[in-house]
Amino acid sequence: MPERLILAAPDAVVDNALSNWGTPPETFPSALRHAYINALSDPAHVHAICEEYRAAASLDRAHDEADLKAGRQIACPLLALWSGAGSLASWYENDGGPLSLWRRWAAHVHGRPVEGGHFFPEERPQSTAELIRCFLLGDGGVGKQAGA
């Protein structure tokens, strides 16, 4: 069903996401909007996207719970970034926020919210790249920011 709905109006799906998810619509040049629409016009692409969401709500959750129960964690450092203008932090406020959640799965978690909407990497590419650069260089720049 989701595949049929998306394929019936890929332009409406893209327009809704790029106009209503907290990132200013002008962030996305026409060529990028068309690239997204083209991707959502391909049944194989749409099916793969829907399968990823299905797995996240089922199989991935079961695997995550099994890992937690067995005490398995991600060993390498992990960087979590999320929209500073979005709802993610408030959704998980009772759990200690996004970083607290990730610390259940990884020992070395760094991150913070990034100013911007859902598509903050497109909206704030320099800021996002700088946070990733600091993380990869291990200079602690990410952890010293608010929300870390």
C-alpha positions in Angstrom: 0.0 0.0 0.0 2.7 2.6 0.8 4.4 2.0 -2.4 1.2 2.5 -4.4 0.5 5.8 -2.6 4.0 7.2 -3.1 4.2 6.1 -6.7 0.8 7.7 -7.4 2.1 11.2 -6.6 5.8 11.3 -6.0 5.8 15.1 -6.5 3.3 15.6 -3.7 5.3 13.4 -1.4 8.5 15.4 -2.1 6.7 18.8 -2.0 5.2 17.9 1.4 8.5 16.8 2.9 10.6 19.7 1.5 8.0 22.3 2.4 6.6 21.1 5.8 9.3 19.4 7.7 10.9 22.5 9.2 13.6 23.3 6.6 12.8 26.3 4.5 11.7 25.2 1.0 14.2 27.6 -0.7 16.9 25.3 0.7 16.2 22.9 -2.1 17.0 24.1 -5.6 14.7 22.9 -8.4 17.2 20.4 -9.7 17.4 18.7 -6.3 13.6 18.6 -6.0 13.4 16.9 -9.4 16.1 14.4 -8.4 14.0 13.4 -5.4 10.9 13.2 -7.5 12.7 11.0 -10.1 13.9 8.7 -7.3 10.4 8.4 -5.9 9.1 7.6 -9.4 11.1 4.4 -9.6 9.2 1.4 -8.2 12.4 -0.3 -7.1 13.6 2.8 -5.2 10.2 3.3 -3.5 10.1 -0.4 -2.5 13.6 -0.2 -1.0 12.6 2.9 1.0 9.4 1.2 2.3 11.3 -2.0 3.2 13.8 0.1 5.2 10.9 1.6 7.2 9.3 -1.8 7.6 12.5 -3.3 8.9 13.0 -0.4 11.4 9.6 -1.1 12.9 10.0 -4.8 13.1 13.2 -6.8 12.4 15.6 -4.0 13.4 13.8 -3.5 16.7 14.0 -7.3 17.5 17.7 -7.2 16.7 18.3 -4.1 18.9 16.5 -5.7 21.8 18.5 -8.9 21.5 21.7 -6.9 21.4 20.7 -5.0 24.5 19.7 -8.1 26.3 23.0 -9.8 25.5 25.0 -6.6 26.5 26.4 -6.1 23.0 27.3 -2.5 22.1 28.8 -0.6 19.2 32.6 -0.4 20.0 33.7 2.5 17.8 32.9 6.1 18.6 29.4 7.2 17.5 28.2 10.6 16.3 24.5 11.4 16.6 23.2 14.7 15.1 19.6 15.7 14.9 17.5 18.7 14.0 17.6 21.5 16.6 14.2 22.7 15.4 12.6 19.3 15.3 10.8 17.2 17.9 13.4 14.5 18.4 14.7 15.9 21.7 11.3 16.5 23.1 10.0 13.0 22.0 12.8 11.4 24.0 13.0 13.9 26.9 11.8 11.4 29.5 14.5 9.0 28.3 17.3 11.6 28.8 17.3 12.8 25.1 18.8 11.3 22.0 22.3 10.9 23.4 21.1 9.0 26.4 19.2 6.6 24.1 22.3 6.0 21.9 24.4 5.4 25.1 22.4 2.2 25.5 23.9 0.9 22.3 27.4 2.5 22.3 30.0 3.3 24.9 31.5 6.4 23.2 28.6 8.6 22.1 29.0 12.2 21.0 26.5 14.6 19.4 24.2 17.5 19.6 21.3 19.1 17.9 22.1 21.1 14.7 20.3 24.3 14.0 17.8 23.7 11.3 14.9 21.6 10.3 14.5 17.9 9.4 16.9 18.3 6.5 19.6 20.2 8.5 22.5 18.7 6.4 21.1 20.4 3.3 20.1 23.6 5.3 23.4 23.9 7.2 26.0 22.0 5.2 29.0 23.9 6.5 27.9 23.4 10.2 27.1 19.8 9.7 30.4 19.1 7.9 32.4 20.9 10.7 30.7 18.8 13.3 31.6 15.7 11.4 35.2 16.9 10.8 35.6 17.6 14.6 34.3 14.1 15.4 36.5 12.4 12.9 39.6 14.3 14.1 38.7 13.4 17.7 39.3 17.0 18.8 36.3 17.0 21.1 34.6 19.9 19.3 31.3 18.0 19.2 31.2 17.2 22.9 31.8 20.7 23.9 28.7 22.0 22.1 25.3 22.3 23.7 23.4 19.0 23.9 26.5 16.8 24.1 
